[in-house]
Amino acid sequence: MRGLAVTLGWLERARTIAERLPDGPVHGWVALWDGHVARIAARDPGAARAFADRASRIADRHGSVELAMLARALDGLARVDQGDVAEGMRLLDEATAAALAEMSDLDAAGTTCCFLIHACQSVRDYERGSQWTARIKTFAERFGIRPLLSACEPTFAALLVGEGAWREAEEMLRRAEGELSGARPFALPEVCEVLGELRRRQGTLDEALALFDRAPGRSAAMLGRAGVALERGEVREAADLAERFLRATAAENWVGRATALALLVDVRLAGGGCGEAGAAEAARSALAALSALAERVSLPFVRALLSQAEGRVRAGAGRAEEARRALEDAVDAFAGCSAPWEEGRARVDLARVLLDLGRADSARREAERAVASFERLGARAEARRARELLASIERGNRAGGERGPTREPGRGTAPPSVVTARERQVLRLAAEGLSEREIAGSLGLSEHTVHRHVANVLRKVGAPTRTAAVAWALKAGLL
């Protein structure tokens, strides 16, 4: 929490003054601030709820709607932290409705709205966030308080990124950057963090990293850097960042931790950070941790991440039929969460598994939907990969329609989905006849690293030689 020492100093001063005053609303406002600090700085949602209850009782005695609804909003936010999401959101919905219709204190109304938007983003409830955002924007314009909400605009924008409204999100982030740079410069790292995630999804990885570097200490920026590292085939770096995120992030960051564990599943499948022999076991271990988290908190987005990770692990173990069912569940769950980028990625995974099962027509339909979704979003790298998969499927159809399974069920080779971007680069250069030393020079890597990438690919696809791996990659549409 930025400026914590100053905040605590003023809060202690407020307590000292309030102690000299007769019972009144001021004591409730002090309790609210105590609860806010307990939740943010001490990461103690139980203490936050206790302070919210004290503020609520004071509000009832003195008839303060603003104090009562802010206390309800804080209680709701703390309940979400504790995993009681349904009840927490019910309280936040009520408090926000009151903020937009009953509160005369516009600062209290704005704070209540920010609490709700923060909760929606924390659990990826994009549908609820979208509905309330429209009403909050109308309210802010009517009363001319949009600058009051500027501190919450990065969170508003993060919701827009998640639900696929990328152009609107960028406009909001650019506006917030201008407003916050003078009034609240300490909030700028959050703007960079959200904009960096948008760039990562768009496929401009260098710009994403530059933005993440401007958000030091922000946990989502750390997780974003892990995603970039995995995309580039730097699996050990991705593993280190994901594990560091898990060590540093509060237990109540349910979706953040689930995202990190799902990323670790992908990293382990790629052999990152654990050696080739233990890759499958390490992936299963990360999957078990993700499953345990999903059991603790009932969140559709977390269940979607779990289904996708289960599908990838089962596909990597050659259990294509089980993988198909898990990935179908992931597609449906992400669609239900209004998360189009994640839904598109799950459709690509599903298309590859369907192709392995010899169901080329079904695979083509899933790939076409993924291409359309990514192109609509502006996710250039993901759209390119989906188009490459679609072209591979169409080539197979022209060669003779529906094909039988591309590998024997139960074999331990991985599908194309777990061949990393860096490994694809190595395969492309190997296909051109370059030696490992020449590939290393071309990519700016060590010869040992290139040799490791080649060995990983041979293990994943069950190929005895580099030539056989290149032939497999051509057939899979990776080159």
Protein Blocks (a to p, Z undefined) as FASTA:
>chain_A
ZZklmmmmmmmmmmmmmmmpccdfklmmmmmmmmmmmmmmnopaklmmmmmmmmmmmmmm
nopaklmmmmmmmmmmmmmmnopamlmmmmmmmmmmmmmmmpmblklmmmmmmmmmmmmm
mnopaklmmmmmmmmmmmmmmnopmmmmmmmmmmmmmmmmmnopamlmmmmmmmmmmmmm
mmmmmlmmmmmmmmmmmmmmnopaklmmmmmmmmghiaklmmmmmmmmmmnopamlmmmm
mmmmmmmpcfklmmlmmmmmmmmmmmmmnoponajklmmmmmmmmmmmmmmmmmmpccfk
lmmmmmmmmmmmmmmnopamlmmmmmmmmmmmmmmnopaklmmmmmmmmmmmmmmnopak
lmmmmmmmmmmmmmmnopaklmmmmmmmmmmmmmmmmnnpjaddfbdehiabdcfklmcf
klmmmmmmmmnopafklmmmmnopafklmmmmmmmmmmmnopabfklmmmmmmmnopZZ
